Amino acid sequence: MRTIQNSVPEQSAAIFKTLAHPIRIAILDLLRHGEECVCHIEATLGKRQAYISQQLAILRTAQIITDRRDGMNIFYRVVRPEIYILLDAARAVNPLPMVAPPPIQRESCPCPKCTPVVSVAD
């Protein structure tokens, strides 16, 4: 009897399992328009860094996102933008309005996006 390991249905199920978590979907929504650093994701979603990092690791293992280091910050971006086709299809099936996260207080996020470096003129 042949096993179906790594079959197309199994691979598809793995993608859906990866997406089957509200915080992972929220992270992907934040990354929809470009890269974000961990501290910005943490501040925007109001979750602890360890929890966010755990969810980012799952998305990275699934090869949906990738990261890059810039000094003290790690930035994440989506490398499989077709994932948004699935997320948009899920929203079309269950047409609830997309709830945007509350705006973050700039002082609660130390990332370069929220606290740009100001150069001192001589």
N, C-alpha and C positions, 0 to 999 in steps of 0.2 A: 504494500500500500504506500503510495506516494504522499509525502507530507506537503503541506502548503506553506511552509515557512518561506518568508520573503516573497510570497505571491503578491500579485497586484492588489487583491482585496485586503491582505494583511498589511501591506504598505499603506494603503488608503486609510485603514482603521487606525494605524499608528499616527497619522497626521491628525485625524479627528480626535484621538486621545490627547494629543499634545495641545490642541486648541480647546479642549473641554475643561477650561478653568477660567473663571471670570477675570482674575488678575492678569493672566497671560494675554487674554483678549484686550484688556485695558492697556497693557504694555504695547501691544502691537498697534493699537489705536494711537498711542502717543508717538510711535515711530513711523506712522503713516506718512508724515510730511518731512522726514529727515531724521538724522541721528540725534540721540539724547544721551546725556551722561547718567550714570547710576544715581547720583545725588539728586538730579532733576526729576527722574522717574520716582524716586523715593518721596521727594517733597510733594510732587504733584498727586500721587496716589495716596499719600498719608500712611504708608506702610513702612515697617522697619527695613533697614538695609539688608539684613540677612535673609529676610523673606523675599524681597525683590531679587536679590542675587540668586536665590534658589530657583525662582521662576525663570530668570534670564538664562540660567544654566540649562534648564530643560529645553528652552527655545533654541539655544545655541547647539545643544546635542542633536536636536532635530534638524539642524542646518537651515533654520528659518532666519536666524539673525547671526551677526558676527560682531566682534568688538575690536576696538583699537585703543591703545593707551596714548594719552597726551599729557605728559607730566604726571600729576597726581590723579588725573581724571581718566575714567574708562568710558568711552562712548560706544553706544550700540546702534546698529542700523539693520534694517531688513535686507536680506540678500535674496529672498524668494518673494518678490512683490506679488506674484500670482496668489499668494496666501490671502490677499485682500479680496480676491474673487470669491473664495469660500466664505469669508466673514460677511461680505456684502450679500451673498446668497442667503446666508443664515438670517440676516436681518430682513431680507425680502420675504422669507417664509414666515417670520414672526415680526411683523412691522411695528415694533415698539420704537419710540424715539430714542435716539442715541443720547445718553446723558453725559454731558461733558464734565470732566472733573472740575472741582472748584478752583478758581485761580489761586496760585500759590503766592505766599508772601515772599517777595524777592529775598528778604533777609533770612528766610528759612532754607534757602538753597544757595550753597557757595559755588555753584558751577560757573564757568565763564559766560554762559548764556545769560544768567541772572545777575552776576556781578562782574561786568566786564572790567578788564584791567585799564586803569586810567594812567596814562603816561604823564609824568611830571615834567613840565617845560622849565628850562633853565632860566 
